[in-house]
Amino acid sequence: MCELLGMSANTPTDICFSFTGLMERGGRTGPHRDGWGIVFYEGAGARAFHDPNPSAQSPLANWVKAYPIKSQIVLSHIRQANVGSTSLENTHPFQRELWGRSFSFAHNGQIPDVKKRPLNFYTPIGQTDSEHAFCWMLDRLRQKFPVLPESHEQWLPVVALACSELAKLGVFNMLLSDGNFLVSFCSSKLYWITRQAPFNQASLKDAQLTVNFANETALHDKVTIIATEPLTQNEQWQPYIKGEFRAFLNGDSLFVRTGD
């Protein structure tokens, strides 16, 4: 299956270290050869890069690894194709507009029966069950809230319920963002870690790279990383439980739901 990577931080931060580890799994240390993508949020905008080629051999991925784009929210995905051709239109993360915000979505797993669910406003561009699920989820939000709700406490439970419904169709691990919140759901496997003072040294599992974050950060910095599999070998990552929905804001976990 595919692998996910997300970041939520309280200050603009680059994701070069974690992204380097993930990209190695796209054809070198892992089988996810069918494309990769990444979205960096910058204010109300989102800077996106997609490539249907293996990330471990991608010149574009090498450029992204070397270019320290700073963002408070990042979503990334490496694909092992199951549904849909290996093509640009099937490469995650997918993006759509809702409430004047750019929503991005990446999924790990298979939920082929989701295509039996009718869509109203949003239409997939590619053939994946993942993009269909994203369109269906945004349809639910748009129908429930035609305009932006006053509080995230209104719309996040709607997303949590939608995730629980989709998880009943198969494997549904996902990352979603509106540019403010980084939202996650675990159907089978997902991990997270928050780095904050006192910062320590970390070494990647999939590349010969070690970083001492004490030399790269300020005392007030807080950075949360979410990944399908832990990316480092000397840090304590926290596993999600099956059915866990968790939303992050500025690196803090602020909304959690477990079970149905």
RALINZI-V286223 format. One record per backbone hydrogen bond with DSSP energy under -0.5 kcal/mol. NH is the residue of the N-H (numbers start at 1). CO is the residue of the C=O. E is the energy in kcal/mol with one decimal. If there is no record, write none. Layout:
# RALINZI-V286223
nh->NH co->CO e->E
nh->NH co->CO e->E
This chain:
# RALINZI-V286223
nh->3 co->78 e->-2.1
nh->5 co->76 e->-2.0
nh->6 co->226 e->-2.4
nh->7 co->74 e->-2.3
nh->8 co->224 e->-2.2
nh->9 co->72 e->-2.3
nh->10 co->222 e->-1.9
nh->13 co->71 e->-2.5
nh->19 co->15 e->-2.8
nh->20 co->16 e->-2.1
nh->21 co->17 e->-1.4
nh->22 co->18 e->-2.2
nh->23 co->19 e->-2.6
nh->24 co->20 e->-1.1
nh->25 co->21 e->-0.7
nh->25 co->22 e->-1.3
nh->26 co->23 e->-1.4
nh->27 co->25 e->-1.3
nh->27 co->30 e->-1.2
nh->28 co->24 e->-1.4
nh->29 co->24 e->-2.9
nh->30 co->24 e->-0.7
nh->32 co->25 e->-1.4
nh->33 co->31 e->-2.1
nh->34 co->79 e->-2.5
nh->36 co->51 e->-2.9
nh->37 co->77 e->-2.1
nh->38 co->49 e->-2.4
nh->39 co->75 e->-2.8
nh->40 co->47 e->-3.1
nh->41 co->73 e->-2.4
nh->42 co->45 e->-2.7
nh->45 co->42 e->-2.0
nh->47 co->40 e->-3.4
nh->48 co->46 e->-0.6
nh->49 co->38 e->-2.5
nh->51 co->36 e->-2.5
nh->56 co->26 e->-2.1
nh->57 co->54 e->-1.0
nh->58 co->55 e->-1.3
nh->59 co->57 e->-0.5
nh->62 co->58 e->-2.1
nh->63 co->59 e->-1.9
nh->64 co->60 e->-2.3
nh->65 co->61 e->-2.6
nh->66 co->62 e->-1.5
nh->67 co->63 e->-1.5
nh->68 co->66 e->-0.7
nh->69 co->67 e->-2.4
nh->71 co->13 e->-2.3
nh->72 co->41 e->-0.6
nh->74 co->7 e->-1.9
nh->75 co->39 e->-1.9
nh->76 co->5 e->-2.9
nh->77 co->37 e->-2.2
nh->78 co->3 e->-2.1
nh->79 co->35 e->-3.0
nh->87 co->85 e->-1.3
nh->90 co->87 e->-0.8
nh->91 co->88 e->-1.6
nh->92 co->90 e->-0.5
nh->93 co->105 e->-0.7
nh->94 co->105 e->-2.6
nh->96 co->103 e->-2.1
nh->98 co->101 e->-2.3
nh->101 co->98 e->-1.9
nh->103 co->96 e->-3.2
nh->103 co->101 e->-0.8
nh->104 co->177 e->-2.4
nh->105 co->94 e->-2.1
nh->106 co->175 e->-2.3
nh->108 co->173 e->-3.1
nh->114 co->111 e->-2.2
nh->115 co->112 e->-1.5
nh->116 co->113 e->-1.8
nh->117 co->114 e->-1.9
nh->118 co->116 e->-0.5
nh->132 co->128 e->-1.4
nh->133 co->129 e->-2.3
nh->134 co->130 e->-2.1
nh->135 co->131 e->-2.5
nh->136 co->132 e->-2.5
nh->137 co->133 e->-2.5
nh->138 co->134 e->-2.4
nh->139 co->135 e->-2.2
nh->140 co->136 e->-2.0
nh->141 co->137 e->-2.0
nh->142 co->138 e->-2.9
nh->143 co->139 e->-2.5
nh->144 co->140 e->-2.1
nh->145 co->141 e->-3.0
nh->154 co->151 e->-1.7
nh->155 co->151 e->-0.9
nh->156 co->152 e->-2.5
nh->159 co->155 e->-1.6
nh->160 co->156 e->-2.5
nh->161 co->157 e->-2.3
nh->162 co->158 e->-2.1
nh->163 co->159 e->-2.6
nh->164 co->160 e->-2.0
nh->165 co->161 e->-2.0
nh->166 co->162 e->-2.4
nh->167 co->163 e->-2.3
nh->168 co->164 e->-0.7
nh->168 co->165 e->-0.7
nh->169 co->166 e->-1.8
nh->170 co->167 e->-0.9
nh->171 co->110 e->-1.7
nh->172 co->170 e->-0.5
nh->173 co->108 e->-2.4
nh->174 co->185 e->-2.1
nh->175 co->106 e->-2.4
nh->176 co->183 e->-2.5
nh->177 co->104 e->-2.1
nh->178 co->181 e->-0.9
nh->179 co->181 e->-0.6
nh->182 co->248 e->-2.4
nh->183 co->176 e->-3.7
nh->183 co->181 e->-0.6
nh->184 co->246 e->-2.3
nh->185 co->174 e->-1.9
nh->186 co->244 e->-2.2
nh->187 co->185 e->-0.5
nh->191 co->227 e->-2.7
nh->192 co->238 e->-2.2
nh->193 co->225 e->-2.2
nh->195 co->193 e->-0.5
nh->195 co->223 e->-3.4
nh->196 co->194 e->-0.5
nh->197 co->219 e->-0.6
nh->197 co->221 e->-0.6
nh->202 co->211 e->-2.8
nh->204 co->209 e->-2.4
nh->205 co->231 e->-2.7
nh->209 co->207 e->-2.1
nh->211 co->202 e->-2.6
nh->213 co->200 e->-1.9
nh->213 co->211 e->-0.9
nh->215 co->212 e->-1.9
nh->216 co->213 e->-0.8
nh->217 co->213 e->-1.0
nh->221 co->218 e->-1.5
nh->223 co->195 e->-2.4
nh->224 co->8 e->-3.1
nh->225 co->193 e->-2.8
nh->226 co->6 e->-2.5
nh->227 co->191 e->-2.4
nh->228 co->4 e->-1.6
nh->233 co->203 e->-2.3
nh->237 co->235 e->-0.9
nh->238 co->192 e->-3.2
nh->239 co->237 e->-0.5
nh->240 co->190 e->-2.9
nh->243 co->186 e->-2.8
nh->244 co->186 e->-0.6
nh->244 co->241 e->-1.9
nh->245 co->257 e->-3.6
nh->246 co->184 e->-2.5
nh->247 co->255 e->-2.6
nh->248 co->182 e->-2.9
nh->249 co->252 e->-2.5
nh->252 co->249 e->-2.1
nh->254 co->247 e->-2.2
nh->254 co->252 e->-0.7
nh->255 co->247 e->-1.3
nh->257 co->245 e->-2.8
